[in-house]
Amino acid sequence: MERKYEPNDFPYPLDEDIQAVYDAKENSDKDPDNSRKFYLLKKAIYDMCLTMKSMCITGELRPDVRDDLSDYFWGFLL
């Protein structure tokens, strides 16, 4: 899977959340009919979005970057 965003390019804790989403996506792709793995992917993306929201509030992340990341990762569910 080709990655548009690398976790190392982002500060903690967003880097760990991005890696968790990629890991959940790989697990989901291995068994696409497993609803539990799909749920874990959604949860990882949701958790990452909460982290991004808090980082935007504290000024650690620009809103345009948050929006780009959100669009890209929520697209994994399509």
C-alpha positions as a printed Julia matrix, in Angstrom:
78×3 Matrix{Float64}:
   0.0    0.0    0.0
   1.4    3.36  -1.01
   1.28   5.97   1.72
   0.46   9.61   1.11
   1.43  10.63   4.65
   4.28   9.23   6.73
   3.85   9.1   10.52
   7.41  10.39  11.04
   6.42  13.7    9.45
   4.03  14.51  12.3
   4.5   15.22  16.0
   3.51  12.94  18.86
   0.78  11.72  19.42
  -0.47  12.16  15.86
   2.37  10.05  14.51
   1.21   7.06  16.56
  -2.41   7.57  15.51
  -1.46   7.68  11.83
   0.54   4.47  12.22
  -2.41   2.85  14.01
  -4.69   3.74  11.08
  -2.26   2.29   8.55
  -1.95  -0.9   10.64
  -5.75  -1.19  10.94
  -6.1   -0.63   7.18
  -3.62  -3.43   6.43
  -5.48  -5.8    8.76
  -8.81  -4.84   7.23
  -7.5   -5.38   3.7
  -6.3   -8.9    4.59
  -9.83  -9.92   5.58
 -12.33  -7.48   4.01
 -15.36  -9.48   5.09
 -14.46  -9.27   8.78
 -16.72  -6.59  10.28
 -14.62  -6.41  13.47
 -11.53  -5.38  11.5
 -13.57  -2.78   9.63
 -14.85  -1.44  12.96
 -11.28  -1.23  14.31
 -10.28   0.76  11.22
 -13.14   3.21  11.79
 -12.19   3.51  15.45
  -8.54   4.21  14.61
  -9.56   6.95  12.18
 -11.97   8.44  14.71
  -9.28   8.43  17.42
  -6.87  10.14  15.03
  -9.49  12.8   14.28
  -9.88  13.52  18.0
  -6.11  13.93  18.31
  -6.06  16.27  15.31
  -8.9   18.34  16.75
  -7.05  18.85  20.01
  -3.81  19.64  18.17
  -5.6   22.3   16.13
  -6.99  23.86  19.31
  -3.5   24.05  20.83
  -2.0   25.36  17.58
   0.19  22.31  16.93
  -1.6   21.48  13.65
  -3.0   23.77  11.0
  -6.68  23.28  10.12
  -5.91  22.83   6.4
  -3.52  19.96   7.22
  -6.16  18.42   9.5
  -8.73  18.61   6.7
  -6.37  17.0    4.17
  -5.52  14.19   6.59
  -9.19  13.63   7.44
 -10.24  13.45   3.81
  -7.46  11.02   2.97
  -7.97   8.64   5.89
 -11.79   8.67   5.89
 -11.46   7.69   2.21
 -10.09   4.33   3.42
 -13.64   3.35   4.3
 -14.98   3.77   0.78
